[in-house]
Amino acid sequence: MKVRTAAALILAATLSASLAAAPIDGTFSYQGRLTNSGAPITGTADVRFSLWDDPSFGTQIGAQITVLNIAVANGLFDVDLDFGVTSFDGQTRWLRIDARSPAGSGGYTTLSPRQEILPAPYAIQTRGLFVDEDLNVGIGTTTPGATLHVAGPDAVLRVQDESQGIQAIVDGTGANVAPVNAPSPFRHLVNGSVSQQWLSYPNGGQYRSYDLGTGAQTSAFGTSQLGPYGFLAFNVEGGLSTVSLHADKDGDASAAASARLWLGSANGGNGGEIAIINDSNTQTISLLGGSSGNSGTLSLLDHSTRYAFFRVQRDGSTGGGGFLEIYRNDAGDPGFIVEGNYLGDESVNVHINGSASSVKFLTDQTGNFSAILPIDSISAEETGEEPGVASAVNVSATGLTSTIGTILSRTIDCPASGYCVVIGSCEATATHTTGTTTNAFFGVSDNNTALPTAQDIVLRYSANVPSGTFDVPVTVHGTFEVSPGVNTFYMLGQEFSGAVIAYDSQLTVMFFPTAYGTVTPTILARQADDAHTPVTRPMSPYDIRAEQADSVAFARAQRDAQEARYEQRIAALEDRMRRFEDEQTPRRVSPPSPDQINNAVLRRDAARSDPPSNP
């Protein structure tokens, strides 16, 4: 025992000088000297090492290390010890040693006192810098949770390039919501000014960047303060972003149903803009938010010239409405225009403008002026008042009676006042007996109980005609003045004696809106018997000249009426031009062109020309 105690004293004397610098894995070298009664031992030994937090009692730190069959030469031995880097956390440690020699013989002798671990092994953990077994570095903590973990009530991590004036600061003391240049969880500074920083809110974190010259916020993204949804914003000034993407537009957490993309303009101009480009990096679609007080505009652009060929925007008139414009060339000349609220009266106007002619449909106008067509097309006077026809056919037999009866009837719906020419025809079959007279009347009428004057067309076989059956074609016609709406006409027949049947009957009614000569209509003024009508002479040259004069006068009256309609139309076009010029909001829609008015004037002047001279 005396020998081993002496050895312990020698060990204590040599411990501080024998500890080598520790490698980064926590292993350090331990060199000791064993003597027996003052004489160095040469041979083998078994040695046990344990680490404690007290020089006499206390708690063992880590596991015991036993090294067997150590070679001892002239009393000296050398071993490597590794209690783990976590065993050295900056607190004082003592080494307890138990030894026996030769190796494998007898029990262990505990050497006393325990040996204090001096600073050389503490190179593993230097003055608050702690490295765990996974090589995680802790500053202010012995349980690092990352490669570098800085902890403490005032922990701040600063990485600085002094030559560039750039530094990054991770500040555990910064406020969650911090103004520019104030402490925040993370800041990046350039020459002392904050260029970017991370902030935290109850809903989540945000990243913000700033203009180094003005300190104004230029962009931000992260979790919105208004609700648990993400956002992205650029050019933030005074709370207004020129570009903003929100997963939810109203903060009600229904992001999937109400996402919003916002492109605005903080300084006026044309407002926000979405520009869509093609594969050649050329803008082909433009969407403008509009300047102050105005609405947005959607434009489609030509990929080579970048001129707009299609544009949709709000109508500039009071009361809103839409406005669509398609250009016909790169000069911006409109080809197709739809005004959803023309001049604010909620009328819809359509303009189709070609290089040589144009077509316009104007719902702010009525009648003939609601459609303006090229001068060589169907005129406005003819639109809706064109001639029309109605017809009826009966292949059955219709026997005449002693009273006026209807062989056929036909109804026509006339679009305007005018005239109807009515033509009736049939095959009349008369069964005649000699010694008696066969007599029947045919005609057309607008009354199914009376035949007009000149419509009692007679079919007659005298009594001296031999008996027999006779087939005769019959055609009757008349001209009637009509009013707009439904008008019904009849082919009538009446049998006075004998037997007469009408076969293959046909009734045709034709409507004409305009007369180009004197019209003497068929009238209901039937005389009792044509036989008593006075016989007049044929028309003389004087009678013919009088008829021509009447026709010329009628035609002139028609042209005067047409001229009045053109004057009204010109006045309406001039009024539209004045209204267009008075409109405050500029637009690219052309007012009624001077050519349009000139064309109307030409047609008016043509109507004023003298009729052809009388033959």
C-alpha positions as CSV (number, residue, x, y, z in Angstrom):
1,M,0.0,0.0,0.0
2,K,2.8,2.3,0.7
3,V,4.3,1.7,-2.6
4,R,1.0,2.5,-4.4
5,T,0.4,5.6,-2.4
6,A,3.7,6.9,-3.3
7,A,2.9,6.2,-6.9
8,A,-0.3,8.3,-6.5
9,L,1.8,11.2,-5.2
10,I,4.1,11.0,-8.1
11,L,1.1,10.8,-10.4
12,A,-0.3,13.9,-8.9
13,A,2.9,15.7,-9.5
14,T,3.1,14.8,-13.1
15,L,-0.6,15.1,-14.1
16,S,-0.6,18.8,-15.1
17,A,2.5,18.5,-17.2
18,S,1.3,15.3,-18.9
19,L,-2.0,16.4,-20.4
20,A,-1.7,17.2,-24.1
21,A,-4.0,19.4,-26.2
22,A,-7.3,17.8,-26.9
23,P,-8.5,17.0,-30.4
24,I,-11.8,18.3,-31.5
25,D,-13.5,15.0,-30.8
26,G,-12.9,15.3,-27.0
27,T,-9.9,12.9,-26.7
28,F,-6.8,14.0,-24.8
29,S,-3.6,12.2,-23.8
30,Y,-2.8,11.3,-20.2
31,Q,0.8,10.4,-19.1
32,G,1.5,9.1,-15.6
33,R,4.4,7.5,-13.6
34,L,4.1,4.4,-11.3
35,T,6.6,3.6,-8.6
36,N,6.9,0.9,-6.0
37,S,8.6,2.0,-2.7
38,G,10.2,4.9,-4.7
39,A,11.4,2.7,-7.5
40,P,9.9,3.0,-10.9
41,I,7.9,0.1,-12.1
42,T,8.7,-1.7,-15.3
43,G,6.1,-4.2,-16.5
44,T,2.4,-4.0,-17.0
45,A,-0.6,-2.4,-15.1
46,D,-4.4,-2.1,-15.2
47,V,-5.7,1.5,-14.6
48,R,-9.3,2.8,-14.2
49,F,-10.1,6.5,-14.8
50,S,-13.3,8.3,-13.7
51,L,-14.4,12.0,-13.9
52,W,-16.0,13.8,-10.9
53,D,-17.4,17.3,-10.1
54,D,-15.9,17.3,-6.5
55,P,-12.3,16.7,-5.2
56,S,-13.5,14.2,-2.6
57,F,-17.1,13.2,-3.1
58,G,-19.7,14.6,-5.6
59,T,-21.1,13.1,-8.7
60,Q,-19.4,11.1,-11.3
61,I,-19.4,12.7,-14.8
62,G,-19.8,10.3,-17.7
63,A,-18.7,6.7,-17.8
64,Q,-15.6,5.1,-16.2
65,I,-12.7,4.3,-18.5
66,T,-10.6,1.1,-17.9
67,V,-7.4,0.6,-19.7
68,L,-5.9,-3.0,-19.3
69,N,-2.4,-4.3,-19.7
70,I,-0.8,-0.9,-20.0
71,A,3.0,-1.2,-20.8
72,V,5.0,0.6,-18.1
73,A,8.7,1.4,-18.7
74,N,10.8,2.9,-16.0
75,G,7.5,3.9,-14.3
76,L,6.1,5.8,-17.2
77,F,2.8,5.1,-19.2
78,D,0.7,7.0,-21.7
79,V,-3.0,6.5,-22.5
80,D,-5.7,8.4,-24.5
81,L,-8.9,9.3,-22.6
82,D,-12.2,10.5,-24.0
83,F,-15.0,11.3,-21.6
84,G,-17.0,13.0,-24.3
85,V,-17.1,16.7,-25.0
86,T,-20.4,17.1,-23.1
87,S,-18.5,16.2,-19.9
88,F,-16.6,19.5,-20.1
89,D,-19.1,22.3,-19.9
90,G,-16.9,24.9,-18.2
91,Q,-17.3,23.6,-14.7
92,T,-14.2,22.3,-12.7
93,R,-13.5,18.5,-13.1
94,W,-11.4,16.1,-11.0
95,L,-9.8,12.8,-12.2
96,R,-9.9,9.7,-10.0
97,I,-7.4,7.0,-10.7
98,D,-7.5,3.3,-9.6
99,A,-4.4,1.1,-10.5
100,R,-3.0,-2.5,-10.0
101,S,0.4,-3.9,-11.2
102,P,1.2,-6.3,-12.6
103,A,-1.8,-6.3,-14.9
104,G,-4.6,-8.8,-13.9
105,S,-3.2,-9.4,-10.3
106,G,-5.0,-8.4,-7.1
107,G,-7.4,-5.6,-6.5
108,Y,-7.3,-2.0,-7.5
109,T,-5.8,0.7,-5.3
110,T,-7.5,4.2,-5.4
111,L,-4.9,6.9,-5.6
112,S,-5.5,10.0,-3.5
113,P,-6.2,12.8,-3.9
114,R,-8.2,13.1,-7.1
115,Q,-6.4,15.1,-9.7
116,E,-7.9,18.5,-10.9
117,I,-8.3,18.8,-14.6
118,L,-6.3,22.0,-15.4
119,P,-7.0,24.3,-18.4
120,A,-5.1,22.4,-21.1
121,P,-8.0,19.9,-21.6
122,Y,-10.5,22.8,-21.5
123,A,-9.3,23.9,-24.9
124,I,-12.2,21.7,-26.0
125,Q,-14.7,24.1,-24.4
126,T,-13.1,27.6,-24.3
127,R,-14.7,30.3,-22.2
128,G,-18.4,29.8,-23.0
129,L,-17.8,28.2,-26.4
130,F,-19.3,24.7,-26.3
131,V,-19.0,22.0,-28.9
132,D,-21.1,18.8,-28.6
133,E,-20.4,15.4,-30.0
134,D,-22.1,16.3,-33.3
135,L,-19.8,19.3,-33.6
136,N,-22.7,21.8,-33.0
137,V,-21.3,24.9,-31.5
138,G,-23.1,26.6,-28.6
139,I,-22.4,30.1,-27.4
140,G,-24.1,30.8,-24.1
141,T,-25.6,27.2,-24.1
142,T,-24.3,23.7,-23.5
143,T,-27.1,22.2,-25.5
144,P,-26.7,23.7,-29.0
145,G,-29.6,22.9,-31.3
146,A,-27.9,23.9,-34.5
147,T,-24.5,24.1,-36.1
148,L,-24.1,27.5,-34.4
149,H,-26.4,28.3,-31.5
150,V,-26.2,31.7,-29.7
151,A,-28.2,32.0,-26.5
152,G,-28.7,34.3,-23.7
153,P,-30.8,37.2,-22.4
154,D,-29.0,39.7,-24.7
155,A,-27.8,37.4,-27.4
156,V,-26.8,39.1,-30.7
157,L,-25.0,37.6,-33.7
158,R,-23.2,40.1,-35.9
159,V,-21.4,39.2,-39.1
160,Q,-19.5,42.3,-40.5
161,D,-17.3,43.1,-43.4
162,E,-15.7,46.3,-42.2
163,S,-14.1,47.1,-45.5
164,Q,-17.5,47.1,-47.3
165,G,-19.5,48.6,-44.5
166,I,-21.9,45.6,-44.7
167,Q,-23.1,43.6,-41.7
168,A,-25.8,41.1,-40.9
169,I,-27.3,41.1,-37.4
170,V,-29.4,38.4,-35.8
171,D,-30.8,40.1,-32.7
172,G,-32.6,38.1,-30.0
173,T,-33.4,41.4,-28.2
174,G,-35.1,43.1,-31.2
175,A,-38.7,43.9,-31.3
176,N,-41.0,41.7,-33.4
177,V,-42.5,44.7,-35.2
178,A,-39.7,47.3,-35.7
179,P,-39.4,50.5,-37.8
180,V,-36.5,51.0,-40.1
181,N,-33.1,51.0,-38.4
182,A,-34.5,49.7,-35.2
183,P,-33.6,46.3,-33.7
184,S,-35.5,43.4,-35.2
185,P,-34.9,39.6,-35.2
186,F,-32.8,39.9,-38.3
187,R,-31.3,42.9,-40.0
188,H,-28.9,43.5,-42.9
189,L,-27.2,46.8,-42.8
190,V,-25.1,48.7,-45.4
191,N,-23.1,51.6,-44.0
192,G,-25.4,51.7,-40.9
193,S,-28.7,51.8,-42.9
194,V,-31.1,48.9,-42.9
195,S,-31.5,47.3,-46.4
196,Q,-33.6,44.3,-45.3
197,Q,-35.0,42.8,-42.2
198,W,-37.3,40.0,-40.9
199,L,-40.2,40.7,-38.6
200,S,-42.6,38.5,-36.7
201,Y,-46.3,39.0,-36.2
202,P,-48.9,36.9,-34.3
203,N,-49.9,35.4,-37.6
204,G,-46.4,34.7,-38.9
205,G,-43.2,36.3,-40.2
206,Q,-42.5,38.9,-42.9
207,Y,-39.5,39.9,-44.9
208,R,-39.1,43.6,-45.9
209,S,-36.5,45.4,-48.0
210,Y,-35.8,49.2,-48.1
211,D,-34.3,51.9,-50.3
212,L,-30.9,52.8,-48.8
213,G,-31.2,56.4,-50.0
214,T,-34.7,57.2,-48.7
215,G,-35.3,54.4,-46.2
216,A,-38.7,53.8,-48.0
217,Q,-39.9,50.2,-48.0
218,T,-39.7,48.7,-51.5
219,S,-40.9,45.1,-51.1
220,A,-42.3,42.7,-48.6
221,F,-43.5,39.1,-48.5
222,G,-44.6,36.6,-45.9
223,T,-47.7,36.2,-43.7
224,S,-50.1,39.1,-43.7
225,Q,-50.9,41.0,-40.5
226,L,-54.6,40.9,-41.4
227,G,-55.1,37.1,-41.5
228,P,-53.3,33.8,-41.7
229,Y,-52.5,34.0,-45.4
230,G,-49.5,34.8,-47.5
231,F,-48.8,38.0,-49.5
232,L,-46.2,39.5,-51.8
233,A,-45.9,43.3,-52.3
234,F,-43.5,45.5,-54.3
235,N,-43.0,49.3,-54.3
236,V,-44.7,49.8,-51.0
237,E,-45.3,53.5,-50.3
238,G,-47.7,55.0,-47.8
239,G,-49.4,51.6,-47.4
240,L,-50.1,51.4,-51.2
241,S,-48.3,48.7,-53.3
242,T,-47.9,48.9,-57.1
243,V,-47.7,45.1,-57.2
244,S,-49.5,43.0,-54.5
245,L,-50.4,39.3,-54.5
246,H,-52.6,38.2,-51.6
247,A,-53.8,34.6,-51.0
248,D,-57.0,36.1,-49.5
249,K,-58.4,39.5,-50.4
250,D,-60.5,40.3,-47.3
251,G,-58.8,38.6,-44.4
252,D,-61.5,36.0,-43.8
253,A,-59.2,33.0,-44.1
254,S,-61.0,31.8,-47.2
255,A,-57.9,32.1,-49.3
256,A,-58.8,29.4,-51.8
257,A,-62.0,31.3,-52.8
258,S,-60.8,34.9,-52.8
259,A,-57.2,35.2,-53.9
260,R,-56.3,38.7,-55.2
261,L,-53.6,40.0,-57.6
262,W,-53.3,43.8,-57.2
263,L,-51.2,46.0,-59.5
264,G,-51.5,49.7,-58.6
265,S,-49.7,53.0,-59.1
266,A,-48.7,55.0,-56.2
267,N,-48.1,58.1,-58.2
268,G,-51.0,58.2,-60.7
269,G,-50.2,57.9,-64.4
270,N,-52.1,55.1,-66.1
271,G,-52.4,53.1,-62.8
272,G,-51.3,49.6,-62.4
273,E,-50.3,47.5,-65.5
274,I,-50.1,43.9,-66.4
275,A,-47.9,43.2,-69.4
276,I,-47.9,39.8,-71.0
277,I,-45.1,39.0,-73.4
278,N,-44.6,36.3,-76.0
279,D,-41.6,34.0,-76.5
280,S,-39.7,36.8,-78.3
281,N,-40.0,39.1,-75.2
282,T,-42.5,41.3,-77.0
283,Q,-45.5,42.6,-75.1
284,T,-48.7,41.4,-76.8
285,I,-51.3,42.0,-74.0
286,S,-51.6,45.1,-71.9
287,L,-54.0,45.7,-68.9
288,L,-54.0,49.2,-67.4
289,G,-55.7,50.0,-64.1
290,G,-56.5,53.5,-65.2
291,S,-55.5,56.9,-63.9
292,S,-57.3,58.8,-61.1
293,G,-61.0,58.9,-61.8
294,N,-60.8,56.5,-64.7
295,S,-61.3,52.8,-65.2
296,G,-59.1,50.0,-66.6
297,T,-58.2,49.2,-70.2
298,L,-57.5,45.9,-71.9
299,S,-55.4,46.1,-75.1
300,L,-54.1,43.4,-77.5
301,L,-51.0,44.4,-79.3
302,D,-49.4,43.5,-82.6
303,H,-46.2,41.5,-81.8
304,S,-44.1,43.3,-84.4
305,T,-45.4,46.9,-84.3
306,R,-46.6,46.9,-80.7
307,Y,-49.7,48.9,-81.9
308,A,-53.0,48.0,-80.3
309,F,-55.5,46.3,-82.6
310,F,-58.1,45.6,-79.9
311,R,-59.2,47.6,-76.9
312,V,-61.9,47.3,-74.2
313,Q,-62.5,49.9,-71.5
314,R,-65.3,51.7,-69.7
315,D,-67.4,54.0,-71.8
316,G,-66.5,57.6,-71.0
317,S,-70.1,58.7,-70.8
318,T,-71.9,59.4,-67.6
319,G,-73.5,56.3,-66.2
320,G,-70.7,53.9,-67.2
321,G,-71.1,51.1,-69.6
322,G,-68.6,49.3,-71.8
323,F,-66.6,50.4,-74.8
324,L,-65.0,48.1,-77.4
325,E,-62.8,49.1,-80.3
326,I,-61.0,47.0,-83.0
327,Y,-58.6,49.0,-85.2
328,R,-58.3,48.3,-88.9
329,N,-54.6,49.4,-89.3
330,D,-51.5,50.4,-87.3
331,A,-52.4,54.1,-87.5
332,G,-55.2,53.5,-84.9
333,D,-58.1,54.1,-87.3
334,P,-61.1,52.4,-85.7
335,G,-62.7,49.6,-87.7
336,F,-65.3,48.2,-85.3
337,I,-66.7,50.1,-82.4
338,V,-69.4,49.2,-79.8
339,E,-70.5,51.9,-77.4
340,G,-72.4,50.4,-74.5
341,N,-73.7,53.7,-73.2
342,Y,-73.6,56.4,-75.9
343,L,-73.6,59.9,-74.5
344,G,-74.9,58.5,-71.2
345,D,-78.4,57.7,-72.4
346,E,-77.9,53.9,-72.2
347,S,-78.3,53.5,-75.9
348,V,-75.9,51.1,-77.7
349,N,-74.3,52.2,-80.9
350,V,-72.3,50.0,-83.3
351,H,-69.9,51.6,-85.9
352,I,-68.3,49.6,-88.7
353,N,-65.8,51.8,-90.5
354,G,-64.0,50.7,-93.7
355,S,-61.6,52.7,-95.7
356,A,-64.3,53.6,-98.3
357,S,-67.6,53.2,-96.5
358,S,-69.1,52.7,-93.1
359,V,-72.2,51.1,-91.5
360,K,-73.7,52.4,-88.2
361,F,-76.5,51.1,-86.0
362,L,-77.6,53.8,-83.7
363,T,-80.1,52.9,-81.0
364,D,-80.2,56.5,-79.8
365,Q,-82.1,57.3,-83.0
366,T,-85.4,56.0,-84.2
367,G,-87.0,55.0,-87.5
368,N,-84.9,55.4,-90.7
369,F,-82.0,57.1,-88.8
370,S,-81.3,54.1,-86.6
371,A,-79.4,52.4,-89.4
372,I,-76.9,54.3,-91.6
373,L,-75.7,52.2,-94.6
374,P,-73.4,53.0,-97.5
375,I,-74.9,55.2,-100.2
376,D,-75.1,52.5,-102.8
377,S,-76.8,50.0,-100.4
378,I,-80.5,49.6,-99.6
379,S,-81.6,53.0,-98.5
380,A,-83.0,53.8,-95.1
381,E,-86.4,54.6,-96.6
382,E,-86.6,51.0,-98.0
383,T,-85.6,49.3,-94.8
384,G,-88.7,47.9,-93.1
385,E,-91.0,49.2,-95.9
386,E,-90.1,46.8,-98.8
387,P,-92.7,45.4,-101.1
388,G,-94.2,42.1,-100.1
389,V,-96.6,39.5,-101.4
390,A,-99.2,37.0,-100.0
391,S,-101.0,34.4,-102.0
392,A,-103.7,31.7,-101.8
393,V,-104.7,28.7,-104.0
394,N,-107.8,26.5,-104.1
395,V,-107.9,23.5,-106.5
396,S,-111.4,22.5,-105.3
397,A,-114.6,23.5,-107.0
398,T,-116.5,26.5,-105.7
399,G,-120.1,26.7,-106.9
400,L,-121.5,30.3,-107.2
401,T,-124.9,31.2,-105.7
402,S,-127.4,34.0,-106.2
403,T,-125.6,36.0,-103.4
404,I,-122.1,37.4,-103.4
405,G,-119.8,34.6,-102.1
406,T,-116.0,34.3,-101.3
407,I,-114.1,32.1,-103.7
408,L,-110.7,32.8,-102.0
409,S,-109.4,35.2,-99.3
410,R,-105.9,36.2,-98.3
411,T,-104.6,38.5,-95.5
412,I,-101.4,40.6,-95.6
413,D,-99.7,42.5,-92.8
414,C,-98.5,45.8,-94.3
415,P,-95.5,47.5,-92.7
416,A,-96.6,51.0,-93.7
417,S,-99.2,52.9,-95.6
418,G,-99.2,52.2,-99.4
419,Y,-101.1,50.2,-102.0
420,C,-102.0,46.6,-102.5
421,V,-102.5,45.2,-106.0
422,V,-104.9,42.2,-105.8
423,I,-105.2,39.7,-108.7
424,G,-107.7,36.8,-108.7
425,S,-108.0,34.1,-111.4
426,C,-110.0,30.9,-111.9
427,E,-111.4,28.6,-114.5
428,A,-115.1,29.2,-114.7
429,T,-117.2,26.3,-115.9
430,A,-120.7,27.3,-117.1
431,T,-123.5,24.8,-117.7
432,H,-125.8,26.5,-120.3
433,T,-129.2,25.6,-121.5
434,T,-130.4,27.1,-124.8
435,G,-133.4,29.4,-124.4
436,T,-132.1,30.8,-121.1
437,T,-129.4,33.3,-120.2
438,T,-126.4,32.2,-118.2
439,N,-125.0,35.2,-116.2
440,A,-122.3,35.5,-113.4
441,F,-120.1,38.2,-112.0
442,F,-116.4,38.0,-110.7
443,G,-114.2,40.6,-108.9
444,V,-111.7,41.4,-106.1
445,S,-112.6,43.4,-103.1
446,D,-111.5,44.4,-99.5
447,N,-115.1,43.7,-98.5
448,N,-116.5,40.1,-98.6
449,T,-120.1,41.3,-99.2
450,A,-119.7,43.9,-102.0
451,L,-117.9,44.3,-105.3
452,P,-116.3,47.6,-106.0
453,T,-116.8,49.6,-109.2
454,A,-115.2,48.0,-112.2
455,Q,-115.1,44.7,-110.4
456,D,-118.4,43.3,-111.5
457,I,-116.7,41.5,-114.4
458,V,-119.5,39.6,-116.2
459,L,-119.5,36.1,-117.7
460,R,-122.6,35.8,-119.9
461,Y,-124.1,33.3,-122.4
462,S,-127.2,34.6,-124.3
463,A,-130.4,32.5,-124.6
464,N,-129.7,31.6,-128.3
465,V,-126.4,29.9,-127.5
466,P,-126.8,26.1,-127.9
467,S,-126.9,24.1,-124.7
468,G,-123.5,22.9,-123.4
469,T,-120.7,23.1,-120.8
470,F,-118.2,25.9,-121.4
471,D,-114.8,26.5,-119.7
472,V,-113.6,30.1,-119.6
473,P,-110.5,31.6,-117.9
474,V,-111.4,34.5,-115.6
475,T,-108.9,37.1,-114.3
476,V,-109.8,40.1,-112.2
477,H,-107.6,42.6,-110.4
478,G,-107.8,45.9,-108.4
479,T,-105.6,48.4,-106.6
480,F,-106.4,49.4,-103.0
481,E,-105.1,52.0,-100.6
482,V,-104.0,50.4,-97.3
483,S,-102.9,51.4,-93.9
484,P,-100.2,49.8,-91.7
485,G,-101.3,46.5,-90.2
486,V,-103.5,43.6,-91.2
487,N,-105.6,43.9,-94.5
488,T,-107.7,41.1,-96.0
489,F,-108.8,40.8,-99.6
490,Y,-111.3,38.5,-101.3
491,M,-112.0,37.1,-104.7
492,L,-115.8,37.2,-105.0
493,G,-118.4,35.6,-107.3
494,Q,-122.1,35.8,-107.9
495,E,-124.5,33.7,-110.1
496,F,-127.6,35.4,-111.5
497,S,-128.8,32.6,-113.8
498,G,-127.6,29.3,-115.1
499,A,-125.0,27.2,-113.2
500,V,-121.4,28.4,-112.8
501,I,-118.5,26.7,-110.9
502,A,-115.0,28.1,-110.2
503,Y,-112.1,25.7,-110.5
504,D,-108.3,26.2,-109.8
505,S,-108.7,29.5,-108.1
506,Q,-105.8,31.7,-107.1
507,L,-105.6,35.0,-105.2
508,T,-102.4,37.1,-105.1
509,V,-101.9,40.2,-103.0
510,M,-98.9,42.5,-103.5
511,F,-97.9,45.4,-101.2
512,F,-96.1,48.5,-102.6
513,P,-95.1,51.3,-100.2
514,T,-94.5,54.0,-102.8
515,A,-96.4,55.2,-105.9
516,Y,-94.4,56.6,-108.8
517,G,-97.5,57.9,-110.6
518,T,-101.2,58.8,-110.0
519,V,-103.1,55.9,-108.4
520,T,-106.8,55.7,-108.9
521,P,-107.8,53.1,-106.3
522,T,-110.6,50.5,-106.7
523,I,-113.6,51.9,-104.7
524,L,-116.8,50.4,-103.4
525,A,-119.3,52.3,-105.6
526,R,-120.8,49.6,-107.7
527,Q,-123.4,50.6,-110.2
528,A,-126.6,48.6,-110.7
529,D,-126.0,47.5,-114.2
530,D,-123.1,48.1,-116.6
531,A,-125.5,48.1,-119.5
532,H,-126.8,51.5,-118.3
533,T,-123.3,53.0,-117.9
534,P,-122.8,55.8,-120.5
535,V,-120.3,54.9,-123.3
536,T,-117.5,57.5,-123.7
537,R,-115.1,58.1,-126.5
538,P,-111.4,56.9,-126.5
539,M,-108.8,59.1,-124.8
540,S,-107.7,62.0,-126.9
541,P,-104.1,63.5,-127.0
542,Y,-105.4,66.2,-124.6
543,D,-106.5,63.5,-122.2
544,I,-103.2,61.8,-122.4
545,R,-101.3,65.0,-121.7
546,A,-103.5,65.7,-118.8
547,E,-102.8,62.3,-117.3
548,Q,-99.0,62.9,-117.8
549,A,-99.2,66.2,-116.0
550,D,-101.0,64.6,-113.1
551,S,-98.3,61.9,-112.9
552,V,-95.5,64.5,-113.0
553,A,-97.2,66.5,-110.3
554,F,-97.5,63.4,-108.2
555,A,-93.9,62.5,-108.6
556,R,-92.8,66.0,-107.7
557,A,-94.8,65.8,-104.5
558,Q,-93.2,62.5,-103.7
559,R,-89.7,64.0,-104.2
560,D,-90.6,67.0,-102.0
561,A,-91.6,64.7,-99.2
562,Q,-88.4,62.7,-99.7
563,E,-86.4,65.9,-99.6
564,A,-88.0,66.9,-96.3
565,R,-87.0,63.5,-94.9
566,Y,-83.4,64.1,-96.0
567,E,-83.4,67.5,-94.4
568,Q,-84.5,65.9,-91.1
569,R,-81.8,63.3,-91.4
570,I,-79.0,65.9,-92.1
571,A,-80.2,67.9,-89.0
572,A,-80.0,64.8,-86.9
573,L,-76.5,64.0,-88.1
574,E,-75.3,67.6,-87.4
575,D,-76.9,67.4,-83.9
576,R,-75.0,64.1,-83.2
577,M,-71.7,65.8,-84.3
578,R,-72.3,68.7,-81.9
579,R,-73.2,66.3,-79.1
580,F,-70.0,64.3,-79.8
581,E,-67.8,67.4,-79.7
582,D,-69.3,68.5,-76.4
583,E,-68.5,65.2,-74.8
584,Q,-65.7,65.7,-72.2
585,T,-63.9,62.4,-72.2
586,P,-61.7,61.9,-75.3
587,R,-62.4,58.9,-77.3
588,R,-61.2,57.4,-80.5
589,V,-64.6,57.0,-82.0
590,S,-65.2,59.2,-84.9
591,P,-68.4,61.3,-85.0
592,P,-70.6,61.1,-88.1
593,S,-68.2,61.9,-90.9
594,P,-68.7,64.8,-93.3
595,D,-68.9,62.2,-96.1
596,Q,-72.0,60.8,-94.4
597,I,-73.6,64.2,-94.4
598,N,-72.4,65.0,-97.9
599,N,-74.0,61.7,-99.1
600,A,-77.3,62.6,-97.6
601,V,-77.1,66.1,-99.2
602,L,-76.4,64.5,-102.6
603,R,-79.4,62.3,-102.3
604,R,-81.5,65.3,-101.3
605,D,-80.2,67.3,-104.3
606,A,-81.0,64.3,-106.6
607,A,-84.5,64.4,-105.3
608,R,-84.8,68.0,-106.2
609,S,-83.9,67.5,-109.8
610,D,-86.7,68.2,-112.4
611,P,-88.7,65.2,-113.6
612,P,-88.3,64.2,-117.3
613,S,-90.1,66.4,-119.8
614,N,-93.5,65.4,-121.1
615,P,-93.6,63.5,-124.3
